[in-house]
Every structure is written in C-alpha cells, then in structure tokens.
Amino acid sequence: MTRNRVVITGIGILSPLGNTTAVSWEAAKAGKSGVTRITRFDCTAFASQIAAEVKGFKAEDFLEVKEIKKQDLYSQYGIAAAQEAWTDAKMDSAPYDKRRIGCILGIGIGGLTTLEKYHQAYLEGGPRKISPFLIPGMISNLGPGNIAIKFGLRGVNFTVTSACTSSTHAIGESFRMITDGLADAMVTGGSESAVTPIGIGGFCALKALSTRNDSPEKASRPFDNDRDGFVLGEGSTILILENFESAKARGATIYAEVLGYGTSCDAYHITAPSEDGEGAKACMRGALEAASRKPEEVQYVNAHGTSTPANDISETRAIKDVFGEYANNGLMVSSTKSMTGHLLGAAGAIEAAFCALAIRDGIVPPTINLDNPSEGCDLDYVPHKAKKADINVVMSNSFGFGGTNSSVVFGKIR
C-alpha cells in the first residue's frame, strides 16, 4: 500500500513566550523564560505561586463578543492559534474539499475556568445561576469543534485526552489520517488553560510543582540537580498538516516533513514513569522504525524534560538506551519547558512546532537554568544558549500520567 507523505505548512503559537509564532520562537532561541508570579488569581495561600501564563491575550481580536462567553479560555486560545496557522498556510486559497479536512486537538484537562466559575455561581445562588454555556464551555471536544465551525471543516473531528501526551498523540493520529488517505489536510495540535485555583491546587497537592517562588524565571530547571518540580504553563499551538504532493502542487511553504510516530504505555503507575524508561524507549524506537531512520540520523531530541526528579533521569536513561554511544557523542537534547513551563495537553504541540522551526532555521533551542546537571543527567542538553547546527532529523518526546508515551520524528523536506 502506498502511503502519503505528510508535511507541516502552517504554524500558530500562543504561548507564555509570546502571542505569535515569530515572537515565541525568537524568545525560545534567546533563552527567555515565560514564568512569572501568578496574576490570574490570588495565589498567596498556595505552595506554588508561579506559572507560565499567556500575557496580553485579547479574545476579541479573534472572536465576536457573543462567542467569547460561549467558550472557555482554552478554546479561545485554540481559535487564536488556529487562525495564525490557517493564515500562515494560506488555507483560504487551498483547493481542498473541506469534507477532506479534519481537526484533532490534544487537550488534557479542558474548561477548568468555566467549571470553577459556574461552580461558584451555584454555591452563591443555586442551580438557576448555572449557565447553559457551562457544558459546551467545559467539555474538551469543543476545542476542535469550535475550530471546525470557524473554518467550515467537515472531516474527522475529535479530542485526544492522554495527559501530557495529548497533543503529540493528536499530531500522530492526524499524520495517520493523511498517510492512510482518509484526509487531505488536518488542523492539529493542542490547547490548555489550567492556571486556575483548582489546577494549581491539584498539582500542589501532588507535590509536582516547583515552589521556587522567589525567582520564577529560574524555577523550571530540567536535568538540573536543584530542580524541584515543574512549572504549570498554558497556551495553544496549532499545526496545519497536508499531503506533500498536494502541498507542493499548490506552492505551499513547507516547514518540515512528519516522518514517523510511535506510541506506548508503561502500564506501571498512575503518575510516575517506569524507572527503566521502558515505555519511553518503546515509543522512541517505534517512531524511528516508522520513520525508517536510524538513531544516528537524528541530530536533535526535544525532550519531555519536565524538571521533575523522576522524569528527567528516566528519560535520560531511555535516550541512552535507544541512541547508544551516539547519545553522548553528537546527539543534542534540550527541554524547551525550561522556558515555556509545562503546557500539559498542549506541551507536545508547541514542542513539535519548535522542532519544525529548528529544522527550518538550523538552530537548536536551549535548556535554560541548567547550572548543575544532576547525577546521571550527562547528555548534551544545549545548556543556556541555542546552538546553530545543520539539522535534518529531529524527535519530539511526550510522556504523561498513566504511563502514556508518544514520540514523533520530523525531517527536512527532500
């Protein structure tokens, strides 16, 4: 069976680093942190008082006022990023039947803002204070649903919810839709907005968040000996994927090719990765096999790299096992979560976008705050400053609660 090649032709990023792709990418290359003290609510009672918030977002720039009240913040973020990606790919002039364009998003939590708002309204005024927009605003499938309504997309439409792996799974499944000929183009990626009292409080209760409240910009420190947890982030990244032949025929700008996708499960623990990294190794090997690439053909890995004690050492062990001696002799690895914080279900999407941009520009973004590498964390994590390099093949890793894992391999078009 002949399988279609798949390429990225549009990118939209709304992130803690900036409200467009260009601004976010420039900040990532410069090693800037998007982490600050929480401004969204009074955080003084919380152990962790820091987050990587989106700054200066105006929903009215993308939605009519009557639509804003119907959508949770995560969905508004998705609309904004989708608009940038759609415009970037020049999809309005693309000769596609919209019944052959789908939308799959990764959303880990969904409408916490809306849920908390109307729960408070109920407590203060009873059930009659609950809005009819509660359920449509809260449920996660309205993320891709609202994008489909905006652009008239009548192809496949659903949400992937697999914790921190959600948007990597969404990209992988969208890739499969096109390779198998079930769609001509896909709008995919992820969106998340969980910087709320319940969101922060829940992760605080798990003791998963950094409490470096006195220096927020230094709190996310993947692979560093002084890391004490991740920093919650928010935002959205949307990619436009297309059949390569169709994209080439219409003269679309191509960022990179999606070469392969692997996925696995640890079947080990509800929150902790397996210590030997068995699930991570399986999905990386699966992605390389699907991409028909050898480990030494990969120049760069965008690591899951959460800045938690368990993940960073487990992922490092898995990379060493998969890449062998090459892991310490030429392979570059970095965690952009050191700058963006952890966007949960949207993390894989922004990291996939950074991989495509790294291929385009020949620049590997850094791992900031890596001052004192932890024992066992001894790879080239591109500390502090970006590196210029000839990049042809990259891998992006995502691992989530429940032991869910996914990797995607991207390559320079050839």
C-alpha positions in Angstrom: 0.0 0.0 0.0 1.4 3.4 -1.0 1.4 5.8 1.9 1.1 9.6 1.5 3.9 11.8 2.7 2.8 14.4 5.3 4.3 17.9 5.7 3.8 20.9 8.0 2.7 24.0 6.1 1.3 26.3 8.8 2.2 27.1 12.5 0.3 29.1 15.0 1.7 29.6 18.5 0.1 31.4 21.5 2.4 30.8 24.5 3.9 32.2 27.7 6.8 33.4 25.5 4.6 35.4 23.1 1.3 35.6 21.3 2.6 34.7 17.8 4.9 32.1 16.3 7.6 34.6 15.5 7.7 36.2 18.9 7.6 32.8 20.7 10.3 31.3 18.6 12.6 34.4 18.9 12.2 34.2 22.7 12.9 30.4 22.7 16.1 30.9 20.7 17.2 33.7 23.0 16.6 31.5 26.1 14.0 33.7 27.7 11.7 32.4 30.4 7.9 32.9 30.3 7.5 32.1 34.0 6.2 34.8 36.4 4.3 35.1 39.7 0.6 34.1 39.1 -1.6 37.1 38.1 -4.8 35.2 37.3 -5.9 34.9 40.9 -4.7 35.5 44.5 -2.1 32.8 44.9 -0.8 33.6 48.4 -2.3 30.5 50.0 -0.7 28.1 47.6 2.7 26.4 48.0 3.5 27.2 44.3 2.8 30.8 43.4 4.3 30.8 39.9 3.2 29.8 36.4 3.9 30.4 32.8 0.8 32.4 31.8 -0.2 33.8 28.4 0.2 37.6 28.6 -1.9 40.3 27.0 -4.3 38.0 25.2 -7.4 39.7 23.8 -10.1 37.2 22.8 -12.0 40.0 20.9 -9.2 40.1 18.3 -10.3 36.6 17.2 -13.9 36.1 18.3 -17.1 38.1 18.3 -18.2 39.2 21.7 -21.2 37.0 21.7 -19.0 34.0 21.0 -16.5 34.8 23.8 -18.9 34.0 26.6 -19.6 30.6 25.0 -16.0 29.4 25.0 -13.6 28.6 27.8 -10.2 30.2 27.7 -8.5 27.1 26.4 -10.9 27.1 23.4 -10.3 30.8 22.8 -6.5 30.1 22.8 -7.1 27.4 20.3 -9.0 29.6 18.0 -6.3 32.3 18.1 -3.5 29.8 17.3 -5.6 28.1 14.6 -6.2 31.5 12.9 -2.5 32.1 12.7 -1.7 28.7 11.4 -4.6 28.8 8.9 -3.4 32.1 7.6 0.3 31.0 7.6 -0.6 28.0 5.4 -2.8 30.2 3.1 -5.5 27.7 3.5 -8.3 30.0 2.3 -6.9 29.7 -1.2 -6.0 25.9 -0.9 -8.0 23.8 -3.4 -9.3 21.3 -0.8 -12.8 19.9 -0.3 -13.5 20.8 3.4 -15.1 17.4 3.8 -11.5 16.2 3.5 -10.0 18.5 6.2 -10.3 17.4 9.8 -9.3 18.7 13.2 -7.8 16.7 16.0 -6.6 18.5 19.1 -4.9 17.3 22.3 -6.5 18.8 25.4 -5.5 17.3 28.8 -7.9 19.0 31.1 -10.4 21.3 29.2 -12.5 24.0 30.6 -11.4 24.4 34.3 -12.0 28.2 34.2 -15.6 27.7 33.1 -16.2 24.8 35.6 -14.9 26.8 38.6 -16.8 30.0 37.5 -20.2 28.2 37.5 -19.5 26.1 40.5 -19.0 29.3 42.4 -22.2 30.8 40.9 -24.1 27.7 42.1 -22.7 28.0 45.6 -23.7 31.6 45.7 -27.1 31.5 44.0 -28.2 27.9 43.5 -28.8 25.9 40.3 -30.6 28.7 38.5 -27.3 30.6 38.3 -25.7 27.8 36.2 -25.3 29.0 32.6 -26.4 26.9 29.6 -22.9 27.6 28.4 -21.3 25.6 31.2 -21.3 22.2 29.5 -20.3 23.4 26.0 -17.6 25.6 27.5 -16.2 22.9 29.7 -16.0 19.8 27.6 -12.8 19.3 25.7 -14.1 18.3 22.3 -15.4 21.8 21.8 -11.8 22.9 21.3 -11.6 21.2 17.8 -15.4 21.7 17.4 -15.2 25.4 17.6 -12.2 25.5 15.2 -14.2 23.3 12.7 -17.2 25.7 13.0 -15.0 28.7 12.4 -13.3 27.3 9.2 -16.2 25.0 8.0 -14.2 21.8 8.4 -16.4 18.7 7.9 -13.8 16.0 8.1 -12.9 14.0 11.2 -13.2 16.0 14.5 -12.3 14.8 18.0 -10.1 15.5 21.0 -7.3 13.3 22.3 -7.0 13.4 26.1 -4.0 11.5 27.3 -2.5 13.8 29.9 0.8 15.4 28.8 1.0 13.3 25.7 -2.3 14.6 24.3 -1.2 16.9 21.5 1.6 14.6 20.4 -1.0 11.8 20.0 -3.2 14.3 18.2 -0.4 15.2 15.8 0.4 11.5 15.3 -3.2 10.5 14.7 -3.6 13.4 12.2 -0.5 12.2 10.5 -2.0 8.8 10.1 -5.2 10.2 8.7 -3.3 11.7 5.8 -0.8 8.9 5.3 -3.8 6.4 5.0 -5.6 8.7 2.6 -8.5 9.5 4.9 -7.9 13.2 4.8 -6.1 15.7 2.5 -5.2 18.1 5.3 -5.5 18.3 9.1 -5.6 21.1 11.7 -3.9 19.7 14.8 -2.0 20.5 17.9 -3.2 21.3 21.4 -4.6 23.9 23.8 -4.7 24.2 27.5 -5.6 26.7 30.3 -5.3 25.2 33.7 -3.8 28.1 35.6 -6.7 28.3 38.0 -7.1 27.7 41.7 -8.1 24.1 41.2 -5.5 23.5 38.6 -2.6 24.9 40.7 -4.1 23.4 43.9 -4.4 20.0 42.4 -0.8 19.8 41.2 0.4 21.3 44.5 -1.4 18.5 46.4 0.6 16.1 44.2 3.7 18.0 45.2 4.5 18.1 41.5 5.1 21.9 41.1 8.2 23.9 41.8 8.0 26.2 44.9 10.8 28.4 43.8 8.5 31.4 44.3 11.3 33.9 44.9 12.8 33.5 41.4 10.1 32.3 39.0 12.2 32.6 35.8 14.7 30.1 37.3 12.1 27.6 38.6 11.9 25.3 35.6 15.2 23.6 35.5 15.1 20.3 33.6 18.0 17.9 34.3 19.4 20.3 37.0 20.4 18.9 40.4 18.3 21.7 42.1 15.1 21.0 40.2 12.1 20.7 42.5 9.1 20.2 40.2 7.6 21.5 37.0 6.0 24.9 36.3 2.4 24.9 35.0 2.1 26.7 31.7 -0.8 27.4 29.3 -1.4 28.3 25.7 -2.1 26.7 22.3 -0.1 25.6 19.3 -1.8 24.6 16.0 -0.1 22.9 13.0 -1.5 22.5 9.5 -0.6 19.1 8.1 -1.0 18.3 4.4 -0.4 15.7 1.9 3.1 16.5 0.5 2.1 16.2 -3.2 -0.9 18.5 -2.8 1.1 21.0 -0.8 3.9 21.0 -3.4 1.4 21.4 -6.2 -0.2 24.5 -4.7 3.2 26.0 -3.8 2.7 25.9 -0.1 5.7 26.8 2.2 6.9 23.6 3.9 8.5 23.8 7.3 9.3 20.1 7.7 8.0 16.6 7.0 6.4 14.3 9.6 8.3 11.1 9.2 7.1 8.8 11.9 5.0 8.3 15.0 5.4 5.9 17.9 3.3 5.3 21.0 3.3 3.0 24.0 2.2 2.6 27.6 4.3 1.9 30.7 1.5 0.0 32.5 3.4 0.9 35.7 2.0 3.7 37.8 -0.7 6.5 37.7 1.8 9.4 37.9 5.4 8.1 37.9 7.3 6.9 34.8 8.9 3.5 34.9 12.4 3.8 36.3 14.0 1.9 33.4 12.2 4.1 30.9 10.8 1.0 29.1 7.7 2.8 27.7 9.7 5.8 26.6 12.2 3.5 24.8 9.4 1.7 23.1 7.7 4.8 21.6 11.1 6.3 20.5 12.0 3.1 18.8 8.6 2.8 17.2 8.8 6.4 15.9 12.3 5.7 14.4 11.1 2.5 12.8 8.0 4.2 11.3 10.2 7.0 10.0 12.7 4.5 8.5 15.5 6.3 10.3 18.5 5.0 12.3 19.2 6.6 15.7 22.4 8.2 14.5 20.5 10.1 11.8 18.7 12.2 14.4 20.5 15.4 15.3 18.2 16.7 18.0 15.7 15.5 20.5 13.2 17.9 22.1 12.9 16.1 25.4 9.8 15.8 27.5 12.1 17.2 30.2 9.7 18.3 32.8 12.1 19.4 35.6 10.8 16.7 37.9 13.2 14.3 39.7 11.6 11.2 38.3 11.1 12.2 34.6 14.4 13.7 33.8 16.6 10.8 34.9 14.2 8.2 33.4 14.1 10.0 30.1 17.9 10.3 30.0 18.3 6.6 30.6 15.8 5.8 27.8 17.6 8.1 25.4 20.9 6.5 26.2 19.4 3.1 25.6 17.8 4.0 22.3 20.7 6.0 20.9 23.6 4.0 22.3 27.0 5.6 22.2 25.7 8.3 19.9 23.7 9.7 22.8 26.9 11.0 24.3 28.7 11.7 21.0 26.9 14.1 18.8 23.2 14.0 19.8 21.7 17.3 21.1 18.9 17.2 23.6 17.0 20.1 25.1 13.9 20.9 27.1 12.0 24.0 26.0 9.8 23.5 29.1 12.7 25.3 30.9 11.3 28.4 29.1 7.6 27.7 28.4 6.8 25.8 31.6 4.7 22.6 31.1 1.6 23.2 28.9 0.1 19.8 29.8 -2.0 18.7 26.9 -0.6 21.4 24.7 3.0 20.7 25.5 3.7 18.3 22.7 2.3 20.7 20.1 4.5 23.7 21.0 7.5 21.3 21.1 6.6 19.9 17.7 6.4 23.4 16.3 9.8 24.3 17.8 11.2 21.1 16.2 9.9 22.2 12.8 11.3 25.7 13.3 14.7 24.3 14.4 14.9 22.3 11.1 13.9 25.4 9.1 16.4 27.7 10.8 19.2 25.3 11.8 19.0 26.3 15.4 18.6 24.1 18.5 16.8 25.9 21.3 18.5 25.7 24.7 17.7 24.3 28.1 18.0 27.3 30.4 18.7 27.1 34.2 20.9 24.1 33.7 23.6 25.2 36.1 24.5 21.9 37.8 23.5 18.8 35.9 22.0 16.1 38.2 23.8 12.8 38.6 23.1 10.6 35.7 21.9 13.5 33.5 25.0 13.8 31.4 23.9 14.3 27.8 24.4 17.4 25.7 21.3 19.3 26.9 22.3 22.5 25.0 22.6 24.5 28.3 21.8 28.2 28.4 22.4 29.2 24.8 20.9 28.0 21.5 23.2 26.1 19.1 23.5 26.6 15.3 23.6 23.2 13.6 22.7 21.5 10.3 19.5 19.7 11.3 17.9 17.2 9.1 16.0 14.9 11.5 14.6 15.6 15.0 12.5 13.8 17.5 9.9 15.2 20.0 9.1 13.2 23.1 6.0 13.4 25.3 5.2 11.2 28.3 2.1 11.5 30.6 0.3 10.4 33.7 -1.0 6.9 33.4 2.2 5.9 31.6 1.1 7.1 28.2 4.0 7.9 25.8 4.5 9.2 22.3 7.3 10.3 20.0 7.2 12.0 16.6 10.1 12.2 14.2 10.3 15.2 11.8 12.7 15.8 8.9 13.9 18.4 6.4 12.0 18.0 3.2 13.9 16.2 0.5 
